[in-house]
Amino acid sequence: MRTALGATGLAVLAALAGCSSSPPLFLPDGRPTTLVQCPEGSDSCAQQARANCSGQFEVVRQSSDNGTLSLIYACPVRAQ
């Protein structure tokens, strides 16, 4: 069982390692955006956005080129 969990953890880590990100740009309302790039067809960009935003996120722009998915997203405004 431990080996199966270790292999799953390594697979997730490898998938996230394939992603990259860049410094934030800002939306008109002041929220920072994040650009992540992942292999097209994988869910790792959305997973990374959900993890960073604690669940929900807003897609600002999404495109694909040569097998790479580029996702620009922003986290929702948090109530204070």
TAJOWO-V91784 format. One record per residue. N is the residue number from 0. RES is the residue in one letter. OMEGA is omega as a letter, one per 40 degrees, with the letter a starting at -180 (* if undefined). BURIAL is + if it has 16 or more other ideal C-beta (glycine too) atoms within 10 Angstrom, else -. Layout:
n->N res->RES omega->OMEGA burial->BURIAL
n->N res->RES omega->OMEGA burial->BURIAL
//
This chain:
n->0 res->M omega->a burial->-
n->1 res->R omega->i burial->-
n->2 res->T omega->i burial->-
n->3 res->A omega->i burial->-
n->4 res->L omega->i burial->-
n->5 res->G omega->i burial->-
n->6 res->A omega->i burial->-
n->7 res->T omega->i burial->-
n->8 res->G omega->i burial->-
n->9 res->L omega->i burial->-
n->10 res->A omega->i burial->-
n->11 res->V omega->i burial->-
n->12 res->L omega->i burial->-
n->13 res->A omega->i burial->-
n->14 res->A omega->i burial->+
n->15 res->L omega->i burial->+
n->16 res->A omega->i burial->-
n->17 res->G omega->i burial->-
n->18 res->C omega->i burial->+
n->19 res->S omega->i burial->-
n->20 res->S omega->a burial->-
n->21 res->S omega->i burial->-
n->22 res->P omega->a burial->-
n->23 res->P omega->i burial->-
n->24 res->L omega->a burial->-
n->25 res->F omega->i burial->-
n->26 res->L omega->i burial->-
n->27 res->P omega->i burial->-
n->28 res->D omega->i burial->-
n->29 res->G omega->i burial->-
n->30 res->R omega->i burial->-
n->31 res->P omega->i burial->-
n->32 res->T omega->i burial->+
n->33 res->T omega->i burial->+
n->34 res->L omega->i burial->+
n->35 res->V omega->i burial->+
n->36 res->Q omega->a burial->+
n->37 res->C omega->i burial->+
n->38 res->P omega->i burial->-
n->39 res->E omega->i burial->-
n->40 res->G omega->i burial->-
n->41 res->S omega->i burial->-
n->42 res->D omega->a burial->-
n->43 res->S omega->i burial->+
n->44 res->C omega->i burial->+
n->45 res->A omega->i burial->+
n->46 res->Q omega->i burial->+
n->47 res->Q omega->i burial->+
n->48 res->A omega->i burial->+
n->49 res->R omega->a burial->-
n->50 res->A omega->a burial->-
n->51 res->N omega->a burial->-
n->52 res->C omega->a burial->+
n->53 res->S omega->i burial->-
n->54 res->G omega->a burial->-
n->55 res->Q omega->i burial->-
n->56 res->F omega->i burial->+
n->57 res->E omega->i burial->-
n->58 res->V omega->i burial->-
n->59 res->V omega->i burial->-
n->60 res->R omega->i burial->-
n->61 res->Q omega->i burial->-
n->62 res->S omega->i burial->-
n->63 res->S omega->a burial->-
n->64 res->D omega->i burial->-
n->65 res->N omega->i burial->-
n->66 res->G omega->i burial->-
n->67 res->T omega->i burial->-
n->68 res->L omega->i burial->+
n->69 res->S omega->a burial->+
n->70 res->L omega->i burial->+
n->71 res->I omega->a burial->+
n->72 res->Y omega->i burial->+
n->73 res->A omega->i burial->+
n->74 res->C omega->i burial->+
n->75 res->P omega->i burial->-
n->76 res->V omega->i burial->-
n->77 res->R omega->i burial->-
n->78 res->A omega->a burial->-
n->79 res->Q omega->* burial->-
//
